[in-house]
Amino acid sequence: MDPEKKSVILREGFLVKRGHFVHNWKARWFVLMPDKLQYYKYEGSKRDSCQRGKILLKDCVLTCPYLEYENRPLVLKLRTTNRVDHFLEACSREERDEWAADITAAVDRLRAAGGGNMKSEQKPAVSQLHDIDLSKVLDSMYDVHSGIKMSSHVEQGCTYSNCFSGSSVVDWLVFMQLALNRVEAVTLATALLEEGFLRTVGQKSVEALRTAGLTEQFMDDSTALYSFSDSLTKRGSVKAETSLSAVELSGQVVKTGYLLKQGHRRKNWKVRLFVLRSEPDFLHYYDPTRDDLNPVGGFSLRGCLVSSLGDNGVPSGVKGNIQGNLFKIITQADTHYFIQAPSHQEKMEWIEAISKQT
């Protein structure tokens, strides 16, 4: 790539994009430039050199978080000046918020350079939390159509039904404009917890409530679980069930990211969302084009071997026109997984993270 062109890239990586005409979800490689967001398709194991689309950022309006998709809590919405909506999903809350911050900064720079007025489709958010009626906030959270979504979550080998994570509560409060930012949302959620409208579920949130200071009682954390108080029984009580899959998924999330994986049978390459967990140490992968929240595969890292593969030539067992940045994991059962990272740095980070768990 031309060095001068490379210098104007602000950010790049995989995002999952909803199609305009057929509303399916596809992984695309996005490149953020000062005035536009370009995206490319991966053909097998290599990025297509032809740009598949672009989003002009001038006067765009960003909504983050965007919570209209029940099974996709990590979506952001970008509305162009022509009122075309683009829905993009990141691999983690941190990654989503970083993309949102970089896109917002680019839009702000364009607006400042052009002297235009900021466009917004949102109403001013409430900034003084002491004026908020907590019972009305609770009613909104509990609304069947627009309220916070309840689902099953795993912690310490147990699956808890009818609950939600701390970070999903914070996302919802910001999305509904009941708080200006995540800090205000945590303060509001803490007030709901103190008043008994919400309650802790599982060990992590219980321990935080017991040991933390007043301002840290509620956790903006995807692994800290909460539910409505016992007096609100309309949606069912929280139940805990233990299963083998629950144990696999109960470890602490160490790392997440989009990587390319070679199939075992057809040897084709697909973008997968990888999630590395510790205690127990497992690596699971998900199909980001599906709304199903269950992994499509995974394995224990006990006794695994992970190694980097050179980019000169095609290693044995690898098919296709390879972009590079390959590594291999051999499980204790002698199953070989060939994985491709988007960059050399990400490859080395994944190898290091996996090595610590084996």
PyMOL commands that set and color helices and strands:
alter all, ss='L'
color gray80, all
select helices_A, chain A and resi 3-6+93-114+129-131+134-142+166-175+182-194+202-211+214-216+244-248+344-355
alter helices_A, ss='H'
color red, helices_A
select strands_A, chain A and resi 11-18+25-32+36-43+46-56+61-66+75-79+85-89+151-155+158-165+198-201+225-228+240-242+252-262+269-278+282-286+297-300+305-308+326-330+336-340
alter strands_A, ss='S'
color yellow, strands_A
deselect
rebuild
show_as cartoon
